[in-house]
Amino acid sequence: MSTINGTEIKKVVVACDAGMGSSVMLASQLRRQLAKNAVTVEHTPVNSIPADADVVICHQGLAARARVSAPDKVIVPIQVFIGDPAVTRVVNAVQRGGELSG
């Protein structure tokens, strides 16, 4: 399990599989929420997580694959794409500082 301070997060990746677009909506929402914090938000396939990602958000069913693709990154599994408390933890860590682990 990796840990990062929210003030050090510069890139958040929303990783998906061949889904129905919910993860794209989440990435768009996070871009708006984190725009003032100079955090880049990208949407990528779970098997192609970029090396410069600091935090990876993905559905809990993809978390194991995300950990293989990005073993040294903080992986934040979620259950629902909109309104999940885990996403709120990421946003709060970036905006207020504090440790984020996953």
N, C-alpha and C positions, 0 to 999 in steps of 0.2 A: 504494500500500500504506500503510495506516494503522498506527500504533503507539500502545499505551496501557500505562501502568504498572498492574500488577495491583491495587495499592492504590487506584487510581482507578475500578475497575470497580464499578458499582452496579447495572447491569442487563445480564443476559445473555438473549438471545433465541435460542430454538431454532426455526429457520425450516424449513418443510416445504412440500411440494406435497400433492396429494391422495394420501397414502400409507396405509400399513397400521397406523399407530399407533406405529411404532418411535421416532419423534421425540417423541411424547408420553411414552413411557417414559424417554427420555433427559432430558427436561425435569424429570420427577419425580425422577430420580436426582440431577440437579444441584441441585435445590431442597434435598434432604437434605444433600448434600455441602457446600453453600455457606451453609446456614442460619446458622451461627455468624459468618459474615462480612458479614451485613446486605446480601446481594446478592439482588435480585429476579430470578427466572427466569420467563420467559414463553414460551409456545408460540404462534407466529403463522404465517400463510401467508407464503411468501417474497416475495410482491408487496405485503405490508402490514406491513413491518417498522416498528415505532414509532420516532419521531424521537429518543426518549430512550434508545434502546439504546446500550450501550457496545461490546458484542461480539455478533456474530451467528455461531451455529454452524449449519451446514447441510451436507447431503450434497454431495459434490464436484460432482455433476451439476447442482446448483442454485446454485453459487457465482457464476457470471456474472450470473444474475438477481438474486441478493442484492446484488451490487455495484452494479447499476443501481438497485435499490430503496433502498439505503443506502450511497451512494458514499463517505461520510466515516467509515464505521464499520470496525472491525476485523472482517474476515470470516474465520472459521476453517472451512475445508472438512474434512469427515471422509469416511472410506470406509465405516465401520461405525458403527452407533449406540451399541452397547454395547462398551466396552473399547477404543475408538480412542485411540491415543496423543495425538492432537491435543486431545481432550477433557481428558486428564490434564494437558496443558500449560496449559490454561485454568484448571483447578482449582488447580494449583500456583502459577500467577501470582497468583491471588486470595489464596490462603492464605499464600504466602511473599513476595509482592511480586515485582518483576522485570518486564521488558518482555515484552509480547505483541504480535506483529505479524501482519498478515494482510490 
